[in-house]
Each structure stands twice: as C-alpha cells, then as structure tokens.
Amino acid sequence: MPRRSRQSGFTLVELSVVLAVIGLIIGAMAIGKDVQRNAEYTKIKNKFIDQWEQAYNQHYQRTGVVVGDSQTAPRLMVNGANYGSLAVTTPLSGGDMTAVRPPPRVCDKAEGAFMSPRGTAVVDLRDQMTRAGVRMPPGRAEGYEDRYVYLDSNGNPQEVQVCFQWNNPGVANNGEGSGNVMIISGLTPDLARYLDQMVDGKPDAREGRFRQQGVDNGTWNEPGVQWNTNNTFEYSEASSAWGTVANGFKRDEDQVKTVVAVYKMNQ
C-alpha cells in the first residue's frame, strides 16, 4: 500500500503564539516611544531648567543681588539696576509698587515676542552670569546657553529659551505672577504639563510656581485650569480661550504648537 504523505503546516496554537509575540513587539515599540520622550523631558528639567534655576541662585549667592540688580543700591528685582531710569510712579523699590512700570527683562540674543526685552533693556543674560563667575548650563551650544533643542511628538525640532524678569505684585491680568520669575518659551503642551507636574505636583496652568503665561491668577480659591493648548494644535494655529481646551486640526507631519511658561524664583 502506498504511504500517506503528511501535510505540513502550523497549528492554531502556534499561530496564536506568533500573533501574541507580534502584538507584544508592537506594544513594546509604542511604549518605547513614550518612555524615550519622557526621558527627554526629564533631561530638559534636570539638565536645563533646574540648572538655570541653580545658576540664578548662584548669582544671588555670589553677588548678593539677583540678575541685573545693583550691588550698591539693590532693589532685589531682576534688572533692578535699570529700574530707576524708567518713568515710574515710585522711584525706589518698596511701598506700593502695583502700578509702577517694571524693569525690562534680562535675556540673551532675544528672538520672538515673548523673549524680546521690555522697554530699553540691554539683552545681556550671558554677560551678567559671566561677570559673576557663574557657570551656565551647556544649553544648545557655546554662546547659546539659554537655549535647548528637542524634538516634539511629531519628530520636529523645537527650541526652549529662558529669560528672567520682575513682575508687579498683585497683577492678575497677565498670568505672570509677582516677583522675580523665569520665562520659558518654546514648550510643547505635553512638555509644559510634564514640567508643571514635576514642579507643583499637578498640571495646573493657573496655580503654583509653574504656570502658563497669559492665564489670569486665581482669586478666592478658584479651581485651577488646564493648559489651553494640546498636541492637536499645529504651530501656527490659534489656541482656544484660556481655561478651555479644544481639539485642533493638524497632520502628523505638522510642528506642534508651543506655549510660554512662568517659573517663580525663590529669590
């Protein structure tokens, strides 16, 4: 009798195992992207934002004044040395300063509306730090220590930049808080929320040391608000009104819209 030829092939169990392995690989790749992005965000916090805060504090420790202030007649405000030259209601710091014109911010190679100096300031952040002997974070490159380049969620390059400024006390309509602050531009919405979570323990655009520029300060213990932009907005798209978050319309290849944050300094 002729021998039967056995049919070769995969069993259902074998196919199920293969499909399960493929699913695990795809899932691991998706998770890996999030892990890589979170690692980059943590690096921005630890190696750039925190380092600039430390440089600011070192300047205060070495000179006794904050960045741009006068060592002989300190006002304890950023760029306080240029405060008396402005047309202000009160010539000296102290007293009622809610209506005075604040001194210009201190930046370096300012670009863009949010980083441009207010009034007639000299853009000299790097010069201020260098003269005080303060080592700045490496940043983007030599001479561009105030910048940091990273990729957004669509793989497009974005650039963070820092400046320092002083804000009037009790100002509720600019969302910048009072006192000496660090202005941080070029943050994608998810990076801003990530930093806010790390600084304040929750992503709240209105409350805490880390908040969004342009969001009114809360009064009477009002509830917080969300950051008013998300990753569905492309760079040139208008954001929704503050306090609300709408879905934008973008393609996967678009550059993600960025926001500006205000970080309250301790000095």
SULUR-V95595 format. One record per backbone hydrogen bond with DSSP energy under -0.5 kcal/mol. CO is the residue of the C=O (numbers start at 1). NH is the residue of the N-H. E is the energy in kcal/mol with one decimal. If there is no record, write none. Layout:
CO & NH & E
CO & NH & E
//
This chain:
11 & 15 & -2.3
12 & 16 & -2.3
13 & 17 & -2.1
14 & 18 & -2.2
15 & 19 & -2.6
16 & 20 & -2.2
17 & 21 & -2.3
18 & 22 & -2.4
19 & 23 & -2.4
20 & 24 & -2.1
21 & 25 & -2.2
22 & 26 & -2.5
23 & 27 & -2.5
24 & 28 & -2.5
25 & 29 & -2.0
26 & 30 & -2.1
27 & 31 & -2.6
28 & 32 & -2.3
29 & 33 & -1.5
30 & 34 & -1.4
31 & 35 & -2.6
32 & 36 & -2.5
33 & 37 & -2.4
34 & 38 & -2.7
35 & 39 & -2.1
36 & 40 & -1.9
37 & 41 & -2.3
38 & 42 & -2.4
39 & 43 & -1.9
40 & 44 & -2.1
41 & 45 & -2.2
42 & 46 & -2.9
43 & 47 & -3.1
44 & 48 & -1.2
44 & 49 & -2.5
45 & 50 & -2.8
48 & 52 & -2.1
49 & 53 & -2.0
50 & 54 & -2.3
51 & 55 & -2.1
52 & 56 & -2.2
53 & 57 & -2.2
54 & 58 & -2.7
55 & 59 & -2.1
56 & 60 & -1.6
57 & 61 & -2.3
58 & 62 & -2.4
59 & 63 & -2.2
60 & 64 & -2.2
66 & 69 & -2.1
67 & 79 & -2.4
68 & 81 & -1.8
77 & 80 & -2.1
79 & 82 & -1.7
80 & 83 & -1.3
80 & 84 & -0.6
83 & 86 & -1.6
86 & 88 & -1.4
95 & 97 & -0.8
100 & 102 & -0.6
105 & 107 & -0.6
106 & 164 & -2.2
107 & 125 & -3.6
112 & 115 & -0.6
112 & 116 & -1.3
118 & 121 & -0.9
121 & 123 & -0.5
122 & 124 & -1.2
124 & 128 & -2.6
125 & 129 & -2.1
126 & 130 & -2.5
127 & 131 & -2.3
128 & 132 & -1.1
129 & 134 & -2.5
130 & 133 & -1.3
134 & 136 & -0.5
141 & 144 & -2.4
144 & 140 & -1.9
144 & 147 & -1.6
146 & 162 & -1.5
147 & 140 & -0.8
148 & 160 & -3.2
150 & 158 & -3.2
152 & 155 & -2.2
156 & 152 & -2.9
158 & 150 & -2.3
160 & 148 & -1.8
161 & 185 & -2.5
163 & 183 & -2.4
164 & 106 & -3.2
165 & 181 & -2.9
167 & 179 & -2.1
168 & 171 & -1.1
170 & 172 & -0.5
172 & 217 & -0.7
174 & 214 & -1.5
179 & 167 & -2.0
180 & 265 & -2.4
181 & 165 & -2.1
181 & 183 & -0.5
182 & 184 & -0.5
182 & 263 & -2.7
183 & 163 & -1.8
183 & 185 & -0.5
184 & 261 & -3.0
185 & 161 & -1.5
186 & 188 & -0.5
187 & 259 & -3.1
188 & 192 & -2.7
189 & 193 & -2.4
190 & 194 & -2.0
191 & 195 & -2.5
192 & 196 & -2.5
193 & 197 & -2.5
194 & 198 & -1.8
195 & 199 & -2.3
196 & 200 & -2.8
196 & 201 & -0.6
196 & 202 & -0.7
197 & 201 & -1.3
202 & 204 & -1.6
203 & 205 & -0.5
205 & 212 & -2.1
209 & 211 & -0.6
209 & 264 & -2.5
211 & 262 & -2.9
212 & 215 & -1.4
214 & 216 & -0.6
219 & 222 & -0.7
225 & 205 & -2.5
226 & 243 & -0.5
228 & 240 & -0.9
230 & 233 & -1.8
233 & 257 & -2.2
234 & 237 & -2.2
241 & 244 & -1.7
251 & 254 & -1.7
255 & 235 & -2.7
257 & 189 & -0.7
259 & 187 & -1.9
260 & 213 & -2.6
261 & 184 & -2.8
262 & 211 & -2.2
262 & 264 & -0.6
263 & 182 & -3.0
//
